[in-house]
Amino acid sequence: MAKKKTGLRYLVAFAGVSALALTACTGPTAGTSQTNTAGSSGAPITFGTTDKVTFLDPAGSYDNGSFMVMNQIYPFVLNSKPGGADPQPDLAESASFTTPTAYTVKLKSGLKFANGDTLDSTDVKFSFDRQLKINDANGPSSLLGNLATVDAPDATTVVFNLKKGNDQTFAQVLSSPAGPIVDHKVFPADKIMNDEDIIAAKAFAGQYTIESYKKNELISFKSYPDYKGLLGKPKTDTVNVKYYADSNNLKLDVQQGNVDVASRSLTATDIENLKSSNKVNVDVGPGGELRYIVFNFNTMPFGATTPEADPAKSLAVRQAVADSVDRGAIAEQVYKGTYLPVYSYVPQGFAGAIEPLKEMYGDGTGKPSADKAKKALADAGVSTPVTLNLQYNPDHYGTSSGDEYAAVKDQLEKTGLFKVNLQSTEWVTYSKDRVKDAYPLYQLGWFPDYSDADNYLTPFFGGDASSFLKNHYSNPTVANLISEQVTTVDKAARQKMIEQIQTDVAKDLSTLPLLQGAQVAVSGKDVKGVKDTLDASFKFRLGVLSK
């Protein structure tokens, strides 16, 4: 069944919806491997990926490649066990609301960093104060929008003072990319620290330390014996992460046994081919990834800073693009069903997910409509063809991005309504330029920080100043609804708000969601633990791997 497109689509859909819904609610599955208290294996593991590291400093990056490394080397106040998504104490002994606006954490005693520095409430307070102060454009500080101040009344007590009470997501935020705890004696309070200095200072207190580091080439991790957190002792002492520029080489190496585990990203064709190999296992986990086009409201056609600025015409262009794309064709032709069409800002499988884009654009069933696109432009007085400068990234989201955006270009130009100038940029440059208004329309992907619909709303649409997109979209009504749903205890009422937000944003089209993906990992037959980490927390744990 897995070899057939229909079977694969079913498998991905089931993993992305059913497994996500179950693990997010129930936590680890019975019988799933959890923390390992026995001695670690002596056989090193090699993990291969095409993902890239932007920065090891938690305040300076907000991408999957960097966060995967951070998950291994930094501790968190709260974390989740492999197999589940529910936040539990990591550095903490306990954590709870002591008042509606005070989230109080009691830390374990005797904690320390790998360099010997004491790890206590001073470091926790420093880490969150620092995120807010630096507020880097490519960092995760937008996740801390409800955090007012942090107090450290004694060495083992931390009080997070929130702007609005009963925050239904704050425990998840503490386990998110905004949550790694850093050494206040090592990290500067007001600027990003470079990777080499972090490694030299051995400012680690997670399951692993970094023994050697060649950025985006090879990282060697070594088990940290003084880690006292939720995840326990890793099953393997030494894990090497090897970075690939070409997914074809990654595929060959995992197939030939030169790499034990490969993930992020093999092409859909490679995955389909590897499923028939008797040398490897292919595992699929819950899917929360979104792939989408961002519209820069300042620099897109008729954007606010262009000579022909006109909000109505700008909206008509966005609507016509939405009317013209064929998500189903991209999912089938480019991704062989390993991605599914998505018609909203919250992927299917999350509470509150609806599909307003399906009804509002195209033919009303999810397929494109050139006639509807033509009418949207004509009604707004937009002359055609409209020139679109569209940027995509060829390395961070996998080499299939080239085929994906070639398909988008072809679909738009076949309507006769658009002329698409398609360009690509490597991730290290791309991640910086996109927040500087360099790209009028551009590709992004989103890997959730935690298993809640809010993580697809607050970082993007909570207000222009705090938006990770930096695309100058602002709708006060949407921002207020987003703020309100976070603190709404009644689940039914909160779900209605989440649904309304999706509908309102669909009318504005700040972004255009295209595809929803699953987590996929390929491993050698002798490797254990891969299934344990492909869970709804979306965190890849090297510590569960062994052979």
Secondary structure by P-SEA (a helix, b strand, c coil): ccccaaaaaaaaaaaacaaaaaaaccccccccccccccccccbbbbbbbccccccccccccccaaaaaaaaacccccbbbccccccccccccccccccccccbbbbbbccccccccccccaaaaaaaaaaaaaaccccccccccccccccccccccbbbbbbcccccccaaaaaacccbbbbbcccccccccccaaaaaaaccccccccccccccccbbbbbbbcccccccccccccbbbbbbbccaaaaaaaaaacccccccccccaaaaaaacccccbbbbbccccbbbbccccccccccccccccccaaaaaaaaaaaaacccaaaaacccccccbbbbcccccccccccccaaaaacccccccccaaaaaaaaaaaccccccccbbbbbccccccaaaaaaaaaaaaaaaaccbbbbbbbbcaaaaaaaaaaccccbbbbbbbbcccccccccccccccccccccccccccaaaaaaaaaaaacccaaaaaaaaaaaaaaaaaaccccccbbbbbbbbbcccccccccccccccccccccccc
